[in-house]
Amino acid sequence: MTTTLLYDGSLNGLLTTIFTIYDHKIKLPIISKASNTQKNLFDGVEIITTDIDKAQRVWKRFKSLCESRDSHQVYCAFLSEITGIENTIYEYIKWTFKAQKAPSGDFTNPSVLKIAQAAKW
């Protein structure tokens, strides 16, 4: 079963949501802004309250594993407000944490390609 995580639309809210995914070991997360959500009877829904400390922990760890260009691209992708970009950012950060380095330049990875394209908008 997927779990839809609703956040307030801020970068800190998104990073808090990513922290929550790891903290609660959520297997199939779908991240969405609370203002853009559609109800689905078969999904669990969790409303995320922004926590600056949790958000900073995620961002600090992410920045320690990548170059400033990579974190800048993720930030620009977030600012693009492309529908569903939150899930792409989550996948990008997940890959970074798993590999202990940013997957920048690996355009065979769909998340890397989408982040690079969104950052150019």
DSSP file (Angstrom, degrees, kcal/mol; ACC not computed):
  #  RESIDUE AA STRUCTURE BP1 BP2  ACC     N-H-->O    O-->H-N    N-H-->O    O-->H-N    TCO  KAPPA ALPHA  PHI   PSI    X-CA   Y-CA   Z-CA
    1    1 A M              0   0    0      0, 0.0    27,-0.4     0, 0.0     2,-0.2   0.000 360.0 360.0 360.0 134.8    0.0    0.0    0.0
    2    2 A T        -     0   0    0     40,-0.2    42,-2.0    25,-0.1     2,-0.5  -0.491 360.0-143.9 -81.2 154.8    1.3    3.4   -0.9
    3    3 A T  E     -ab  29  44A   0     25,-2.3    27,-2.4    40,-0.2     2,-0.6  -0.984   6.8-148.5-120.9 122.4    1.4    6.2    1.7
    4    4 A T  E     -ab  30  45A   0     40,-3.5    42,-2.9    -2,-0.5     2,-0.6  -0.802  10.8-159.7 -91.2 124.9    0.7    9.8    0.5
    5    5 A L  E     -ab  31  46A   0     25,-3.1    27,-2.5    -2,-0.6     2,-0.5  -0.925   4.4-156.8-108.6 119.9    2.6   12.4    2.5
    6    6 A L  E     +ab  32  47A   0     40,-2.8    42,-3.4    -2,-0.6     2,-0.3  -0.838  15.3 177.6-100.9 127.2    1.1   15.9    2.4
    7    7 A Y  E     -a   33   0A   0     25,-1.9    27,-2.9    -2,-0.5    28,-0.3  -0.769  40.9-104.8-124.9 172.2    3.4   18.8    3.1
    8    8 A D        -     0   0    0     -2,-0.3    25,-0.1    40,-0.2     3,-0.1   0.475  55.8-105.1 -80.4  -3.1    3.0   22.6    3.1
    9    9 A G  S    S+     0   0    0      1,-0.4     2,-0.2    23,-0.1    -1,-0.1   0.385  81.6 120.0  96.7  -3.8    4.8   23.3   -0.1
   10   10 A S  S  > S-     0   0    0      1,-0.1     4,-2.1     0, 0.0    -1,-0.4  -0.540  73.5-119.4 -90.6 160.4    8.0   24.8    1.4
   11   11 A L  H  > S+     0   0    0      1,-0.2     4,-2.6     2,-0.2     5,-0.2   0.908 117.8  51.8 -63.4 -41.0   11.5   23.3    0.9
   12   12 A N  H  > S+     0   0    0      1,-0.2     4,-2.2     2,-0.2    39,-0.4   0.870 108.1  52.4 -63.3 -35.3   11.7   22.7    4.7
   13   13 A G  H  > S+     0   0    0      2,-0.2     4,-2.0     1,-0.2    -1,-0.2   0.906 109.7  48.3 -65.1 -41.6    8.4   20.9    4.5
   14   14 A L  H  X S+     0   0    0     -4,-2.1     4,-2.2     2,-0.2    -2,-0.2   0.922 112.4  48.0 -64.0 -44.5    9.7   18.7    1.7
   15   15 A L  H  X S+     0   0    0     -4,-2.6     4,-2.2     1,-0.2    -2,-0.2   0.863 110.1  52.1 -66.6 -35.1   12.9   17.9    3.6
   16   16 A T  H  X S+     0   0    0     -4,-2.2     4,-2.4     2,-0.2    -1,-0.2   0.893 108.4  52.4 -63.6 -39.4   10.9   17.1    6.8
   17   17 A T  H  X S+     0   0    0     -4,-2.0     4,-2.2     2,-0.2    -2,-0.2   0.912 108.3  49.6 -62.8 -43.4    8.8   14.8    4.7
   18   18 A I  H  X S+     0   0    0     -4,-2.2     4,-1.8     2,-0.2    -1,-0.2   0.904 110.1  51.3 -63.0 -40.9   11.9   13.0    3.4
   19   19 A F  H  X S+     0   0    0     -4,-2.2     4,-3.0     1,-0.2    -2,-0.2   0.926 109.2  51.2 -58.3 -45.0   13.1   12.7    7.0
   20   20 A T  H  X S+     0   0    0     -4,-2.4     4,-2.8     1,-0.2     6,-0.2   0.872 104.6  56.6 -62.3 -39.1    9.7   11.2    8.0
   21   21 A I  H  <>S+     0   0    0     -4,-2.2     5,-2.1     1,-0.2     4,-0.4   0.930 114.6  38.6 -58.9 -45.7   10.0    8.6    5.1
   22   22 A Y  H  <5S+     0   0    0     -4,-1.8     3,-0.5     3,-0.2    -2,-0.2   0.906 116.0  51.8 -71.1 -41.8   13.3    7.4    6.5
   23   23 A D  H  <5S+     0   0    0     -4,-3.0    -2,-0.2     1,-0.2    -3,-0.2   0.886 119.8  33.8 -63.9 -40.3   12.3    7.7   10.2
   24   24 A H  T  <5S-     0   0    0     -4,-2.8    -1,-0.2    -5,-0.2    -2,-0.2   0.394 105.3-126.5 -96.4   1.9    9.0    5.7    9.7
   25   25 A K  T   5 -     0   0    0     -3,-0.5     2,-0.5    -4,-0.4    -3,-0.2   0.920  35.0-170.9  52.4  50.3   10.5    3.4    7.1
   26   26 A I      < -     0   0    0     -5,-2.1    -1,-0.2    -6,-0.2   -24,-0.0  -0.616   9.4-162.6 -76.2 123.7    7.8    4.1    4.6
   27   27 A K  S    S+     0   0    0     -2,-0.5    -1,-0.2     1,-0.2   -25,-0.1   0.926  77.8  24.8 -77.7 -48.1    8.1    1.7    1.6
   28   28 A L  S    S+     0   0    0    -27,-0.4   -25,-2.3     2,-0.0    -1,-0.2  -0.672  79.8 177.9-122.7  75.6    6.0    3.3   -1.1
   29   29 A P  E     -a    3   0A   0      0, 0.0     2,-0.4     0, 0.0   -25,-0.2  -0.525  16.1-167.9 -82.7 146.1    5.8    7.1   -0.4
   30   30 A I  E     -a    4   0A   0    -27,-2.4   -25,-3.1    -2,-0.2     2,-0.4  -0.985  14.0-153.9-126.5 119.3    4.1    9.6   -2.6
   31   31 A I  E     +a    5   0A   0     -2,-0.4     2,-0.3   -27,-0.2    56,-0.3  -0.789  22.6 162.9 -98.3 134.1    4.9   13.2   -1.7
   32   32 A S  E     -a    6   0A   0    -27,-2.5   -25,-1.9    -2,-0.4     2,-0.2  -0.998  42.1-105.6-148.6 148.1    2.4   15.9   -2.6
   33   33 A K  E >   -a    7   0A   0     -2,-0.3     3,-1.6   -27,-0.2     4,-0.2  -0.526  33.4-125.5 -68.7 141.2    1.7   19.5   -1.6
   34   34 A A  G >  S+     0   0    0    -27,-2.9     3,-0.8     1,-0.3    -1,-0.1   0.816 110.7  56.1 -58.8 -30.5   -1.4   19.6    0.7
   35   35 A S  G 3  S+     0   0    0    -28,-0.3    -1,-0.3     1,-0.2   -27,-0.1   0.655 109.2  45.9 -77.6 -14.5   -3.0   22.1   -1.7
   36   36 A N  G <  S+     0   0    0     -3,-1.6    -1,-0.2     2,-0.0    -2,-0.2   0.218  85.3 127.7-110.4  14.3   -2.7   19.7   -4.7
   37   37 A T    <   -     0   0    0     -3,-0.8     2,-0.4    -4,-0.2    -3,-0.0  -0.378  39.7-161.7 -83.0 150.9   -3.9   16.5   -3.2
   38   38 A Q        -     0   0    0     -2,-0.1     2,-0.2     2,-0.0    -2,-0.0  -0.989  27.4-117.2-123.3 137.4   -6.6   14.1   -4.5
   39   39 A K        -     0   0    0     -2,-0.4     2,-0.4     2,-0.0     6,-0.0  -0.525  27.5-172.6 -78.7 139.2   -8.1   11.6   -2.1
   40   40 A N    >   -     0   0    0     -2,-0.2     3,-1.1     3,-0.2    -2,-0.0  -0.998  19.9-146.5-131.0 126.6   -7.7    7.9   -2.9
   41   41 A L  T 3  S+     0   0    0     -2,-0.4    -1,-0.1     1,-0.2    -2,-0.0   0.752  96.4  51.0 -64.4 -25.1   -9.6    5.4   -0.8
   42   42 A F  T 3  S+     0   0    0      2,-0.1     2,-0.3   -41,-0.0    -1,-0.2   0.475  95.7  81.9 -97.3  -2.0   -6.8    2.8   -1.0
   43   43 A D  S <  S-     0   0    0     -3,-1.1     2,-0.3   -42,-0.1   -40,-0.2  -0.766  74.8-125.4-104.1 148.1   -3.9    4.9    0.1
   44   44 A G  E     -b    3   0A   0    -42,-2.0   -40,-3.5    -2,-0.3     2,-0.4  -0.703  27.6-152.5 -82.1 143.6   -2.8    5.9    3.6
   45   45 A V  E     -b    4   0A   0     -2,-0.3     2,-0.4   -42,-0.2   -40,-0.2  -0.970  13.8-177.2-122.8 134.0   -2.5    9.7    4.0
   46   46 A E  E     -b    5   0A   0    -42,-2.9   -40,-2.8    -2,-0.4     2,-0.5  -0.996  17.9-144.0-131.4 128.7   -0.2   11.4    6.5
   47   47 A I  E     -b    6   0A   0     -2,-0.4     2,-0.5   -42,-0.2   -40,-0.2  -0.809  19.0-146.5 -93.0 125.8    0.0   15.1    7.0
   48   48 A I        -     0   0    0    -42,-3.4     2,-0.5    -2,-0.5   -40,-0.2  -0.797   1.9-150.0 -98.6 129.7    3.5   16.3    7.7
   49   49 A T        -     0   0    0     -2,-0.5     2,-0.1   -42,-0.1   -42,-0.0  -0.865  31.3-110.1 -96.2 127.1    4.2   19.2   10.0
   50   50 A T        -     0   0    0     -2,-0.5     2,-0.5     1,-0.1   -37,-0.1  -0.321  33.7-172.8 -61.1 131.1    7.3   21.2    9.0
   51   51 A D     >  -     0   0    0    -39,-0.4     4,-2.5     1,-0.1     5,-0.2  -0.959  13.3-158.3-128.5 109.8   10.2   20.7   11.5
   52   52 A I  H  > S+     0   0    0     -2,-0.5     4,-2.7     1,-0.2     5,-0.2   0.862  91.6  54.2 -58.7 -39.8   13.2   22.9   10.8
   53   53 A D  H  > S+     0   0    0      2,-0.2     4,-1.8     1,-0.2    -1,-0.2   0.920 111.2  44.4 -63.2 -44.1   15.6   20.7   12.8
   54   54 A K  H  > S+     0   0    0      2,-0.2     4,-1.9     1,-0.2    -1,-0.2   0.908 113.7  51.1 -66.0 -41.5   14.6   17.6   10.8
   55   55 A A  H  X S+     0   0    0     -4,-2.5     4,-2.6     1,-0.2    -2,-0.2   0.914 109.6  49.9 -62.3 -43.5   14.8   19.5    7.5
   56   56 A Q  H  X S+     0   0    0     -4,-2.7     4,-2.8     1,-0.2     5,-0.2   0.854 106.7  55.6 -65.7 -34.5   18.2   20.9    8.3
   57   57 A R  H  X S+     0   0    0     -4,-1.8     4,-2.0    -5,-0.2    -1,-0.2   0.928 111.2  44.0 -62.6 -44.2   19.5   17.4    9.2
   58   58 A V  H  X S+     0   0    0     -4,-1.9     4,-2.6     2,-0.2    -2,-0.2   0.946 116.9  45.3 -65.5 -48.3   18.4   16.1    5.8
   59   59 A W  H  X S+     0   0    0     -4,-2.6     4,-2.8     1,-0.2     5,-0.2   0.899 112.7  50.7 -65.1 -41.1   19.8   19.1    3.9
   60   60 A K  H  X S+     0   0    0     -4,-2.8     4,-1.6    -5,-0.2    -1,-0.2   0.923 113.1  45.5 -63.1 -44.2   23.1   19.1    5.8
   61   61 A R  H  X S+     0   0    0     -4,-2.0     4,-0.9    -5,-0.2    -2,-0.2   0.919 113.6  50.0 -65.1 -43.6   23.7   15.4    5.2
   62   62 A F  H >X S+     0   0    0     -4,-2.6     3,-1.1     1,-0.2     4,-0.6   0.937 110.8  48.7 -59.7 -48.0   22.8   15.8    1.5
   63   63 A K  H >< S+     0   0    0     -4,-2.8     3,-0.6     1,-0.3    -1,-0.2   0.799 105.6  58.5 -64.9 -28.6   25.1   18.8    1.0
   64   64 A S  H 3< S+     0   0    0     -4,-1.6    -1,-0.3     1,-0.2    -2,-0.2   0.730 108.4  46.5 -72.0 -20.2   27.9   16.8    2.7
   65   65 A L  H << S+     0   0    0     -3,-1.1    37,-1.1    -4,-0.9     2,-0.3   0.479 114.8  42.9 -99.2  -4.7   27.6   14.1    0.1
   66   66 A C  S << S-     0   0    0     -3,-0.6     2,-0.1    -4,-0.6    35,-0.0  -0.843  83.6 -96.5-137.3 171.4   27.5   16.3   -3.0
   67   67 A E    >>  -     0   0    0     -2,-0.3     4,-1.7     1,-0.1     3,-0.7  -0.451  42.4-106.3 -83.4 162.8   29.0   19.3   -4.6
   68   68 A S  H 3> S+     0   0    0      1,-0.2     4,-2.3     2,-0.2     5,-0.2   0.832 119.8  60.8 -61.1 -31.4   27.4   22.7   -4.4
   69   69 A R  H 3> S+     0   0    0      2,-0.2     4,-2.2     1,-0.2    -1,-0.2   0.888 103.7  50.6 -61.3 -38.8   26.3   22.5   -8.0
   70   70 A D  H <> S+     0   0    0     -3,-0.7     4,-2.1     2,-0.2    -2,-0.2   0.931 111.8  44.8 -66.7 -46.6   24.2   19.4   -7.1
   71   71 A S  H  X S+     0   0    0     -4,-1.7     4,-2.3     1,-0.2    -1,-0.2   0.868 112.6  53.3 -66.9 -34.2   22.5   20.9   -4.2
   72   72 A H  H  X S+     0   0    0     -4,-2.3     4,-2.7    -5,-0.2    -1,-0.2   0.906 107.9  50.7 -64.9 -41.2   21.9   24.1   -6.2
   73   73 A Q  H  X S+     0   0    0     -4,-2.2     4,-2.6     2,-0.2    -2,-0.2   0.910 110.2  49.2 -62.9 -42.1   20.3   22.0   -9.0
   74   74 A V  H  X S+     0   0    0     -4,-2.1     4,-2.2     2,-0.2    -1,-0.2   0.919 111.9  49.0 -63.7 -42.5   18.0   20.3   -6.5
   75   75 A Y  H  X S+     0   0    0     -4,-2.3     4,-2.2     2,-0.2    -2,-0.2   0.926 112.3  47.6 -62.5 -45.1   17.0   23.7   -5.0
   76   76 A C  H  X S+     0   0    0     -4,-2.7     4,-1.2     2,-0.2    -2,-0.2   0.885 109.8  53.4 -63.5 -38.7   16.3   25.1   -8.5
   77   77 A A  H  <>S+     0   0    0     -4,-2.6     5,-0.5     1,-0.2     4,-0.5   0.913 108.4  50.4 -62.2 -42.0   14.3   22.0   -9.4
   78   78 A F  H ><5S+     0   0    0     -4,-2.2     3,-1.3     1,-0.2    -2,-0.2   0.923 108.9  51.7 -60.6 -43.9   12.2   22.5   -6.3
   79   79 A L  H 3<5S+     0   0    0     -4,-2.2    -1,-0.2     1,-0.3    -2,-0.2   0.720  93.2  74.3 -66.8 -20.7   11.6   26.2   -7.3
   80   80 A S  T 3<5S-     0   0    0     -4,-1.2    -1,-0.3    -3,-0.4    -2,-0.2   0.762  87.4-150.1 -64.2 -24.0   10.4   25.1  -10.7
   81   81 A E  T < 5 +     0   0    0     -3,-1.3     2,-0.2    -4,-0.5    -3,-0.1   0.759  30.1 169.1  57.0  28.3    7.1   23.9   -9.1
   82   82 A I    > < -     0   0    0     -5,-0.5     3,-2.2     1,-0.1     4,-0.3  -0.516  47.3 -96.3 -66.9 135.8    6.8   21.2  -11.8
   83   83 A T  T 3  S+     0   0    0      1,-0.3    -1,-0.1    -2,-0.2   -51,-0.0  -0.329 108.4   9.8 -57.6 127.3    4.0   18.8  -10.8
   84   84 A G  T >> S+     0   0    0     -2,-0.1     4,-1.1    -3,-0.1     3,-0.9   0.478  84.3 128.0  84.3   3.1    5.4   15.8   -9.0
   85   85 A I  H <>  +     0   0    0     -3,-2.2     4,-2.6     1,-0.2     5,-0.2   0.771  63.6  69.6 -63.8 -24.1    9.0   17.2   -8.7
   86   86 A E  H 3> S+     0   0    0     -4,-0.3     4,-2.3     1,-0.2    -1,-0.2   0.905  98.7  47.8 -59.2 -42.1    8.9   16.4   -5.0
   87   87 A N  H <> S+     0   0    0     -3,-0.9     4,-2.2   -56,-0.3    -1,-0.2   0.851 111.0  51.1 -69.8 -34.1    9.0   12.7   -5.7
   88   88 A T  H  X S+     0   0    0     -4,-1.1     4,-2.4     2,-0.2    -2,-0.2   0.908 110.0  49.5 -67.2 -42.4   11.9   13.2   -8.2
   89   89 A I  H  X S+     0   0    0     -4,-2.6     4,-2.7     2,-0.2     5,-0.2   0.912 109.9  51.8 -62.5 -42.4   13.8   15.2   -5.5
   90   90 A Y  H  X S+     0   0    0     -4,-2.3     4,-2.8     1,-0.2    -2,-0.2   0.936 110.4  48.2 -59.1 -46.6   13.1   12.4   -3.0
   91   91 A E  H  X S+     0   0    0     -4,-2.2     4,-2.5     2,-0.2    -2,-0.2   0.901 111.8  50.3 -61.2 -41.3   14.5    9.8   -5.5
   92   92 A Y  H  X S+     0   0    0     -4,-2.4     4,-2.1     2,-0.2    -2,-0.2   0.931 113.5  44.2 -62.4 -47.1   17.6   11.9   -6.1
   93   93 A I  H  X S+     0   0    0     -4,-2.7     4,-2.6     2,-0.2     5,-0.2   0.890 111.7  54.2 -66.6 -38.8   18.3   12.4   -2.4
   94   94 A K  H  X S+     0   0    0     -4,-2.8     4,-2.4    -5,-0.2    -2,-0.2   0.930 109.2  47.7 -60.1 -45.8   17.6    8.7   -1.8
   95   95 A W  H  X S+     0   0    0     -4,-2.5     4,-2.7     1,-0.2     6,-0.3   0.895 111.2  52.1 -61.5 -39.8   20.2    7.7   -4.5
   96   96 A T  H  X>S+     0   0    0     -4,-2.1     4,-1.3     1,-0.2     5,-0.9   0.930 111.4  45.5 -63.1 -45.9   22.7   10.2   -3.0
   97   97 A F  H  <5S+     0   0    0     -4,-2.6    -2,-0.2     2,-0.2    -1,-0.2   0.899 114.9  48.3 -64.3 -40.4   22.3    8.7    0.5
   98   98 A K  H  <5S+     0   0    0     -4,-2.4    -2,-0.2    -5,-0.2    -1,-0.2   0.921 119.8  35.9 -66.9 -44.9   22.5    5.1   -0.8
   99   99 A A  H  <5S-     0   0    0     -4,-2.7    -1,-0.2     2,-0.3    -2,-0.2   0.567 101.9-129.0 -86.1  -9.7   25.6    5.7   -2.9
  100  100 A Q  T  <5S+     0   0    0     -4,-1.3     2,-0.3    -5,-0.2    -3,-0.2   0.723  85.4  65.2  62.6  22.7   27.2    8.2   -0.5
  101  101 A K  S   <S-     0   0    0     -5,-0.9    -2,-0.3    -6,-0.3   -35,-0.2  -0.943  95.6 -91.4-163.5 154.2   27.7   10.6   -3.4
  102  102 A A        -     0   0    0    -37,-1.1    -9,-0.1    -2,-0.3   -10,-0.0  -0.420  26.4-136.9 -69.7 141.7   25.4   12.5   -5.7
  103  103 A P    >   +     0   0    0      0, 0.0     3,-2.1     0, 0.0     6,-0.2   0.116  48.4 155.0 -84.8  24.2   24.5   10.7   -8.9
  104  104 A S  T 3   +     0   0    0      1,-0.3     3,-0.1     3,-0.1     9,-0.0  -0.188  62.2  22.8 -56.9 141.1   25.1   14.0  -10.9
  105  105 A G  T 3  S+     0   0    0      1,-0.1     2,-1.6     7,-0.1    -1,-0.3   0.256  87.9 115.1  87.2 -12.8   25.9   13.4  -14.5
  106  106 A D    X   +     0   0    0     -3,-2.1     3,-1.9     1,-0.2     6,-0.3  -0.618  35.8 170.8 -89.6  79.3   24.4   10.0  -14.6
  107  107 A F  T 3   +     0   0    0     -2,-1.6    -1,-0.2     1,-0.3     6,-0.1   0.475  66.3  75.7 -75.5   0.3   21.6   10.8  -17.1
  108  108 A T  T 3  S+     0   0    0     -3,-0.1    -1,-0.3     4,-0.0    -2,-0.1   0.690  80.9  82.6 -76.8 -18.7   20.6    7.2  -17.5
  109  109 A N  S <> S-     0   0    0     -3,-1.9     4,-2.0    -6,-0.2     3,-0.4  -0.778  80.1-146.7 -83.9 117.5   19.0    7.7  -14.0
  110  110 A P  H  > S+     0   0    0      0, 0.0     4,-2.4     0, 0.0     5,-0.2   0.825  96.0  54.7 -58.2 -33.0   15.6    9.2  -14.7
  111  111 A S  H  > S+     0   0    0      2,-0.2     4,-2.3     1,-0.2     5,-0.2   0.905 107.5  49.4 -67.5 -40.2   15.7   11.3  -11.5
  112  112 A V  H  > S+     0   0    0     -3,-0.4     4,-2.4    -6,-0.3    -1,-0.2   0.923 112.3  48.3 -63.6 -44.3   19.0   12.8  -12.4
  113  113 A L  H  X S+     0   0    0     -4,-2.0     4,-2.5    -7,-0.3    -2,-0.2   0.919 112.3  47.9 -63.1 -44.3   17.8   13.8  -15.8
  114  114 A K  H  X S+     0   0    0     -4,-2.4     4,-2.8     2,-0.2     5,-0.2   0.891 111.7  50.1 -65.4 -39.1   14.5   15.3  -14.5
  115  115 A I  H  X S+     0   0    0     -4,-2.3     4,-2.3     2,-0.2    -2,-0.2   0.939 112.1  47.7 -64.0 -46.3   16.4   17.3  -11.9
  116  116 A A  H  X S+     0   0    0     -4,-2.4     4,-0.8     1,-0.2    -2,-0.2   0.909 115.2  45.6 -61.4 -42.8   18.8   18.6  -14.5
  117  117 A Q  H >< S+     0   0    0     -4,-2.5     3,-0.7     1,-0.2     4,-0.5   0.913 113.5  48.5 -67.7 -42.8   16.0   19.5  -16.9
  118  118 A A  H >< S+     0   0    0     -4,-2.8     3,-1.0     1,-0.2    -2,-0.2   0.855 106.3  57.7 -66.2 -34.7   13.9   21.2  -14.1
  119  119 A A  H 3< S+     0   0    0     -4,-2.3    -1,-0.2     1,-0.2    -2,-0.2   0.734 100.8  58.3 -69.1 -21.5   16.9   23.2  -12.9
  120  120 A K  T <<        0   0    0     -4,-0.8    -1,-0.2    -3,-0.7    -2,-0.2   0.624 360.0 360.0 -83.0 -13.8   17.2   24.7  -16.4
  121  121 A W    <         0   0    0     -3,-1.0    -1,-0.2    -4,-0.5    -2,-0.1   0.527 360.0 360.0 -60.8 360.0   13.7   26.2  -16.4
